[in-house]
């Protein structure tokens, strides 16, 4: 009998300090500039997608 595979560990998102800016909705620090740029933090982006769909 084999044991189930462990759940993958969540990846911590990191970015350079120069790419940090406030979330447009909640003003928490997030990646606003550079490659991972988005005006919303991950929590606000998920809430927006849940509200309006993907």
mmCIF file as gemmi writes it, N, C-alpha and C atoms, coordinates in Angstrom:
data_model
loop_
_atom_site.group_PDB
_atom_site.id
_atom_site.type_symbol
_atom_site.label_atom_id
_atom_site.label_alt_id
_atom_site.label_comp_id
_atom_site.label_asym_id
_atom_site.label_entity_id
_atom_site.label_seq_id
_atom_site.pdbx_PDB_ins_code
_atom_site.Cartn_x
_atom_site.Cartn_y
_atom_site.Cartn_z
_atom_site.occupancy
_atom_site.B_iso_or_equiv
_atom_site.pdbx_formal_charge
_atom_site.auth_seq_id
_atom_site.auth_asym_id
_atom_site.pdbx_PDB_model_num
ATOM 1 N N . UNK Axp A 1 ? 0.849 -1.174 0 1 0 ? 1 A 1
ATOM 2 C CA . UNK Axp A 1 ? 0 0 0 1 0 ? 1 A 1
ATOM 3 C C . UNK Axp A 1 ? 0.895 1.237 0 1 0 ? 1 A 1
ATOM 4 N N . UNK Axp A 2 ? 0.609 2.152 -0.894 1 0 ? 2 A 1
ATOM 5 C CA . UNK Axp A 2 ? 1.42 3.367 -0.949 1 0 ? 2 A 1
ATOM 6 C C . UNK Axp A 2 ? 0.67 4.522 -0.3 1 0 ? 2 A 1
ATOM 7 N N . UNK Axp A 3 ? 1.432 5.422 0.246 1 0 ? 3 A 1
ATOM 8 C CA . UNK Axp A 3 ? 0.811 6.597 0.866 1 0 ? 3 A 1
ATOM 9 C C . UNK Axp A 3 ? 0.53 7.644 -0.215 1 0 ? 3 A 1
ATOM 10 N N . UNK Axp A 4 ? -0.472 8.481 -0.014 1 0 ? 4 A 1
ATOM 11 C CA . UNK Axp A 4 ? -0.792 9.498 -1.016 1 0 ? 4 A 1
ATOM 12 C C . UNK Axp A 4 ? 0.335 10.528 -1.117 1 0 ? 4 A 1
ATOM 13 N N . UNK Axp A 5 ? 0.462 11.103 -2.295 1 0 ? 5 A 1
ATOM 14 C CA . UNK Axp A 5 ? 1.5 12.12 -2.497 1 0 ? 5 A 1
ATOM 15 C C . UNK Axp A 5 ? 1.178 13.347 -1.649 1 0 ? 5 A 1
ATOM 16 N N . UNK Axp A 6 ? 2.182 13.956 -1.074 1 0 ? 6 A 1
ATOM 17 C CA . UNK Axp A 6 ? 1.926 15.141 -0.252 1 0 ? 6 A 1
ATOM 18 C C . UNK Axp A 6 ? 1.428 16.293 -1.133 1 0 ? 6 A 1
ATOM 19 N N . UNK Axp A 7 ? 0.622 17.138 -0.535 1 0 ? 7 A 1
ATOM 20 C CA . UNK Axp A 7 ? 0.104 18.304 -1.266 1 0 ? 7 A 1
ATOM 21 C C . UNK Axp A 7 ? 1.261 19.251 -1.586 1 0 ? 7 A 1
ATOM 22 N N . UNK Axp A 8 ? 1.226 19.886 -2.743 1 0 ? 8 A 1
ATOM 23 C CA . UNK Axp A 8 ? 2.306 20.818 -3.057 1 0 ? 8 A 1
ATOM 24 C C . UNK Axp A 8 ? 2.294 22.009 -2.116 1 0 ? 8 A 1
ATOM 25 N N . UNK Axp A 9 ? 3.471 22.46 -1.783 1 0 ? 9 A 1
ATOM 26 C CA . UNK Axp A 9 ? 3.599 23.602 -0.889 1 0 ? 9 A 1
ATOM 27 C C . UNK Axp A 9 ? 3.324 24.88 -1.667 1 0 ? 9 A 1
ATOM 28 N N . UNK Axp A 10 ? 2.629 25.83 -1.063 1 0 ? 10 A 1
ATOM 29 C CA . UNK Axp A 10 ? 2.37 27.086 -1.778 1 0 ? 10 A 1
ATOM 30 C C . UNK Axp A 10 ? 3.675 27.839 -2.024 1 0 ? 10 A 1
ATOM 31 N N . UNK Axp A 11 ? 3.777 28.435 -3.182 1 0 ? 11 A 1
ATOM 32 C CA . UNK Axp A 11 ? 4.97 29.185 -3.533 1 0 ? 11 A 1
ATOM 33 C C . UNK Axp A 11 ? 4.82 30.627 -3.057 1 0 ? 11 A 1
ATOM 34 N N . UNK Axp A 12 ? 5.852 31.129 -2.442 1 0 ? 12 A 1
ATOM 35 C CA . UNK Axp A 12 ? 5.855 32.51 -1.991 1 0 ? 12 A 1
ATOM 36 C C . UNK Axp A 12 ? 6.234 33.383 -3.177 1 0 ? 12 A 1
ATOM 37 N N . UNK Axp A 13 ? 5.416 34.36 -3.449 1 0 ? 13 A 1
ATOM 38 C CA . UNK Axp A 13 ? 5.716 35.259 -4.557 1 0 ? 13 A 1
ATOM 39 C C . UNK Axp A 13 ? 6.651 36.354 -4.064 1 0 ? 13 A 1
ATOM 40 N N . UNK Axp A 14 ? 7.738 36.517 -4.759 1 0 ? 14 A 1
ATOM 41 C CA . UNK Axp A 14 ? 8.677 37.566 -4.398 1 0 ? 14 A 1
ATOM 42 C C . UNK Axp A 14 ? 8.965 38.417 -5.616 1 0 ? 14 A 1
ATOM 43 N N . UNK Axp A 15 ? 9.341 39.636 -5.392 1 0 ? 15 A 1
ATOM 44 C CA . UNK Axp A 15 ? 9.716 40.55 -6.451 1 0 ? 15 A 1
ATOM 45 C C . UNK Axp A 15 ? 10.675 41.57 -5.874 1 0 ? 15 A 1
ATOM 46 N N . UNK Axp A 16 ? 11.336 42.296 -6.741 1 0 ? 16 A 1
ATOM 47 C CA . UNK Axp A 16 ? 12.315 43.283 -6.314 1 0 ? 16 A 1
ATOM 48 C C . UNK Axp A 16 ? 11.611 44.435 -5.595 1 0 ? 16 A 1
ATOM 49 N N . UNK Axp A 17 ? 12.244 45.006 -4.579 1 0 ? 17 A 1
ATOM 50 C CA . UNK Axp A 17 ? 11.636 46.144 -3.881 1 0 ? 17 A 1
ATOM 51 C C . UNK Axp A 17 ? 11.28 47.306 -4.819 1 0 ? 17 A 1
ATOM 52 N N . UNK Axp A 18 ? 12.035 47.461 -5.888 1 0 ? 18 A 1
ATOM 53 C CA . UNK Axp A 18 ? 11.743 48.557 -6.814 1 0 ? 18 A 1
ATOM 54 C C . UNK Axp A 18 ? 10.461 48.312 -7.606 1 0 ? 18 A 1
ATOM 55 N N . UNK Axp A 19 ? 9.923 47.094 -7.582 1 0 ? 19 A 1
ATOM 56 C CA . UNK Axp A 19 ? 8.693 46.759 -8.293 1 0 ? 19 A 1
ATOM 57 C C . UNK Axp A 19 ? 7.473 46.807 -7.385 1 0 ? 19 A 1
ATOM 58 N N . UNK Axp A 20 ? 7.656 47.203 -6.121 1 0 ? 20 A 1
ATOM 59 C CA . UNK Axp A 20 ? 6.575 47.216 -5.154 1 0 ? 20 A 1
ATOM 60 C C . UNK Axp A 20 ? 5.811 48.527 -5.214 1 0 ? 20 A 1
ATOM 61 N N . UNK Axp A 21 ? 4.497 48.409 -5.127 1 0 ? 21 A 1
ATOM 62 C CA . UNK Axp A 21 ? 3.631 49.576 -5.055 1 0 ? 21 A 1
ATOM 63 C C . UNK Axp A 21 ? 2.352 49.169 -4.353 1 0 ? 21 A 1
ATOM 64 N N . UNK Axp A 22 ? 1.474 50.117 -4.062 1 0 ? 22 A 1
ATOM 65 C CA . UNK Axp A 22 ? 0.241 49.775 -3.356 1 0 ? 22 A 1
ATOM 66 C C . UNK Axp A 22 ? -0.796 49.144 -4.271 1 0 ? 22 A 1
ATOM 67 N N . UNK Axp A 23 ? -1.565 48.22 -3.73 1 0 ? 23 A 1
ATOM 68 C CA . UNK Axp A 23 ? -2.692 47.633 -4.447 1 0 ? 23 A 1
ATOM 69 C C . UNK Axp A 23 ? -3.687 48.759 -4.732 1 0 ? 23 A 1
ATOM 70 N N . UNK Axp A 24 ? -4.286 48.757 -5.897 1 0 ? 24 A 1
ATOM 71 C CA . UNK Axp A 24 ? -5.223 49.818 -6.272 1 0 ? 24 A 1
ATOM 72 C C . UNK Axp A 24 ? -6.506 49.768 -5.448 1 0 ? 24 A 1
ATOM 73 N N . UNK Axp A 25 ? -6.825 48.614 -4.853 1 0 ? 25 A 1
ATOM 74 C CA . UNK Axp A 25 ? -8.061 48.49 -4.086 1 0 ? 25 A 1
ATOM 75 C C . UNK Axp A 25 ? -7.842 48.61 -2.578 1 0 ? 25 A 1
ATOM 76 N N . UNK Axp A 26 ? -6.897 47.839 -2.035 1 0 ? 26 A 1
ATOM 77 C CA . UNK Axp A 26 ? -6.735 47.796 -0.577 1 0 ? 26 A 1
ATOM 78 C C . UNK Axp A 26 ? -5.452 48.477 -0.083 1 0 ? 26 A 1
ATOM 79 N N . UNK Axp A 27 ? -4.596 48.861 -0.981 1 0 ? 27 A 1
ATOM 80 C CA . UNK Axp A 27 ? -3.348 49.585 -0.687 1 0 ? 27 A 1
ATOM 81 C C . UNK Axp A 27 ? -2.285 48.759 0.023 1 0 ? 27 A 1
ATOM 82 N N . UNK Axp A 28 ? -2.428 47.415 0.01 1 0 ? 28 A 1
ATOM 83 C CA . UNK Axp A 28 ? -1.363 46.562 0.53 1 0 ? 28 A 1
ATOM 84 C C . UNK Axp A 28 ? -0.22 46.543 -0.475 1 0 ? 28 A 1
ATOM 85 N N . UNK Axp A 29 ? 1.032 46.355 -0.032 1 0 ? 29 A 1
ATOM 86 C CA . UNK Axp A 29 ? 2.146 46.263 -0.98 1 0 ? 29 A 1
ATOM 87 C C . UNK Axp A 29 ? 1.994 45.057 -1.893 1 0 ? 29 A 1
ATOM 88 N N . UNK Axp A 30 ? 2.21 45.256 -3.177 1 0 ? 30 A 1
ATOM 89 C CA . UNK Axp A 30 ? 2.155 44.166 -4.142 1 0 ? 30 A 1
ATOM 90 C C . UNK Axp A 30 ? 3.072 44.514 -5.313 1 0 ? 30 A 1
ATOM 91 N N . UNK Axp A 31 ? 3.217 43.579 -6.238 1 0 ? 31 A 1
ATOM 92 C CA . UNK Axp A 31 ? 4.067 43.8 -7.412 1 0 ? 31 A 1
ATOM 93 C C . UNK Axp A 31 ? 3.309 44.661 -8.406 1 0 ? 31 A 1
ATOM 94 N N . UNK Axp A 32 ? 3.668 45.924 -8.492 1 0 ? 32 A 1
ATOM 95 C CA . UNK Axp A 32 ? 2.969 46.838 -9.394 1 0 ? 32 A 1
ATOM 96 C C . UNK Axp A 32 ? 3.741 47.094 -10.686 1 0 ? 32 A 1
ATOM 97 N N . UNK Axp A 33 ? 5.038 46.818 -10.672 1 0 ? 33 A 1
ATOM 98 C CA . UNK Axp A 33 ? 5.881 47.152 -11.811 1 0 ? 33 A 1
ATOM 99 C C . UNK Axp A 33 ? 6.721 45.949 -12.194 1 0 ? 33 A 1
ATOM 100 N N . UNK Axp A 34 ? 7.186 45.869 -13.417 1 0 ? 34 A 1
ATOM 101 C CA . UNK Axp A 34 ? 8.042 44.774 -13.859 1 0 ? 34 A 1
ATOM 102 C C . UNK Axp A 34 ? 7.234 43.594 -14.356 1 0 ? 34 A 1
ATOM 103 N N . UNK Axp A 35 ? 7.869 42.419 -14.395 1 0 ? 35 A 1
ATOM 104 C CA . UNK Axp A 35 ? 7.263 41.212 -14.976 1 0 ? 35 A 1
ATOM 105 C C . UNK Axp A 35 ? 5.986 40.753 -14.267 1 0 ? 35 A 1
ATOM 106 N N . UNK Axp A 36 ? 5.921 40.688 -12.925 1 0 ? 36 A 1
ATOM 107 C CA . UNK Axp A 36 ? 4.693 40.187 -12.306 1 0 ? 36 A 1
ATOM 108 C C . UNK Axp A 36 ? 3.652 41.283 -12.059 1 0 ? 36 A 1
ATOM 109 N N . UNK Axp A 37 ? 3.744 42.388 -12.764 1 0 ? 37 A 1
ATOM 110 C CA . UNK Axp A 37 ? 2.928 43.568 -12.47 1 0 ? 37 A 1
ATOM 111 C C . UNK Axp A 37 ? 1.429 43.313 -12.593 1 0 ? 37 A 1
ATOM 112 N N . UNK Axp A 38 ? 0.695 43.89 -11.652 1 0 ? 38 A 1
ATOM 113 C CA . UNK Axp A 38 ? -0.753 43.864 -11.662 1 0 ? 38 A 1
ATOM 114 C C . UNK Axp A 38 ? -1.211 44.979 -10.729 1 0 ? 38 A 1
ATOM 115 N N . UNK Axp A 39 ? -2.238 45.742 -11.072 1 0 ? 39 A 1
ATOM 116 C CA . UNK Axp A 39 ? -2.671 46.82 -10.178 1 0 ? 39 A 1
ATOM 117 C C . UNK Axp A 39 ? -3.328 46.32 -8.895 1 0 ? 39 A 1
ATOM 118 N N . UNK Axp A 40 ? -3.717 45.027 -8.865 1 0 ? 40 A 1
ATOM 119 C CA . UNK Axp A 40 ? -4.357 44.461 -7.684 1 0 ? 40 A 1
ATOM 120 C C . UNK Axp A 40 ? -3.474 43.398 -7.04 1 0 ? 40 A 1
ATOM 121 N N . UNK Axp A 41 ? -3.545 43.289 -5.704 1 0 ? 41 A 1
ATOM 122 C CA . UNK Axp A 41 ? -2.839 42.211 -5.016 1 0 ? 41 A 1
ATOM 123 C C . UNK Axp A 41 ? -3.582 40.906 -5.309 1 0 ? 41 A 1
ATOM 124 N N . UNK Axp A 42 ? -2.998 39.781 -4.939 1 0 ? 42 A 1
ATOM 125 C CA . UNK Axp A 42 ? -3.598 38.474 -5.242 1 0 ? 42 A 1
ATOM 126 C C . UNK Axp A 42 ? -4.987 38.324 -4.618 1 0 ? 42 A 1
ATOM 127 N N . UNK Axp A 43 ? -5.171 38.796 -3.387 1 0 ? 43 A 1
ATOM 128 C CA . UNK Axp A 43 ? -6.47 38.665 -2.718 1 0 ? 43 A 1
ATOM 129 C C . UNK Axp A 43 ? -7.534 39.499 -3.427 1 0 ? 43 A 1
ATOM 130 N N . UNK Axp A 44 ? -7.21 40.729 -3.79 1 0 ? 44 A 1
ATOM 131 C CA . UNK Axp A 44 ? -8.179 41.584 -4.48 1 0 ? 44 A 1
ATOM 132 C C . UNK Axp A 44 ? -8.446 41.086 -5.896 1 0 ? 44 A 1
ATOM 133 N N . UNK Axp A 45 ? -7.418 40.538 -6.545 1 0 ? 45 A 1
ATOM 134 C CA . UNK Axp A 45 ? -7.603 39.987 -7.889 1 0 ? 45 A 1
ATOM 135 C C . UNK Axp A 45 ? -8.553 38.789 -7.846 1 0 ? 45 A 1
ATOM 136 N N . UNK Axp A 46 ? -8.401 37.924 -6.838 1 0 ? 46 A 1
ATOM 137 C CA . UNK Axp A 46 ? -9.291 36.768 -6.698 1 0 ? 46 A 1
ATOM 138 C C . UNK Axp A 46 ? -10.716 37.217 -6.405 1 0 ? 46 A 1
ATOM 139 N N . UNK Axp A 47 ? -10.88 38.228 -5.558 1 0 ? 47 A 1
ATOM 140 C CA . UNK Axp A 47 ? -12.215 38.742 -5.25 1 0 ? 47 A 1
ATOM 141 C C . UNK Axp A 47 ? -12.858 39.353 -6.494 1 0 ? 47 A 1
ATOM 142 N N . UNK Axp A 48 ? -12.078 40.058 -7.289 1 0 ? 48 A 1
ATOM 143 C CA . UNK Axp A 48 ? -12.607 40.674 -8.501 1 0 ? 48 A 1
ATOM 144 C C . UNK Axp A 48 ? -13.022 39.604 -9.5 1 0 ? 48 A 1
ATOM 145 N N . UNK Axp A 49 ? -12.209 38.542 -9.638 1 0 ? 49 A 1
ATOM 146 C CA . UNK Axp A 49 ? -12.55 37.457 -10.559 1 0 ? 49 A 1
ATOM 147 C C . UNK Axp A 49 ? -13.796 36.712 -10.084 1 0 ? 49 A 1
ATOM 148 N N . UNK Axp A 50 ? -13.963 36.551 -8.78 1 0 ? 50 A 1
ATOM 149 C CA . UNK Axp A 50 ? -15.15 35.886 -8.252 1 0 ? 50 A 1
ATOM 150 C C . UNK Axp A 50 ? -16.396 36.738 -8.501 1 0 ? 50 A 1
ATOM 151 N N . UNK Axp A 51 ? -16.226 38.054 -8.424 1 0 ? 51 A 1
ATOM 152 C CA . UNK Axp A 51 ? -17.362 38.947 -8.616 1 0 ? 51 A 1
ATOM 153 C C . UNK Axp A 51 ? -17.778 39.041 -10.084 1 0 ? 51 A 1
ATOM 154 N N . UNK Axp A 52 ? -16.792 39.191 -10.975 1 0 ? 52 A 1
ATOM 155 C CA . UNK Axp A 52 ? -17.091 39.419 -12.39 1 0 ? 52 A 1
ATOM 156 C C . UNK Axp A 52 ? -16.784 38.236 -13.296 1 0 ? 52 A 1
ATOM 157 N N . UNK Axp A 53 ? -16.215 37.18 -12.734 1 0 ? 53 A 1
ATOM 158 C CA . UNK Axp A 53 ? -15.839 36.03 -13.547 1 0 ? 53 A 1
ATOM 159 C C . UNK Axp A 53 ? -14.45 36.216 -14.138 1 0 ? 53 A 1
ATOM 160 N N . UNK Axp A 54 ? -13.897 35.158 -14.65 1 0 ? 54 A 1
ATOM 161 C CA . UNK Axp A 54 ? -12.53 35.206 -15.188 1 0 ? 54 A 1
ATOM 162 C C . UNK Axp A 54 ? -12.578 35.736 -16.541 1 0 ? 54 A 1
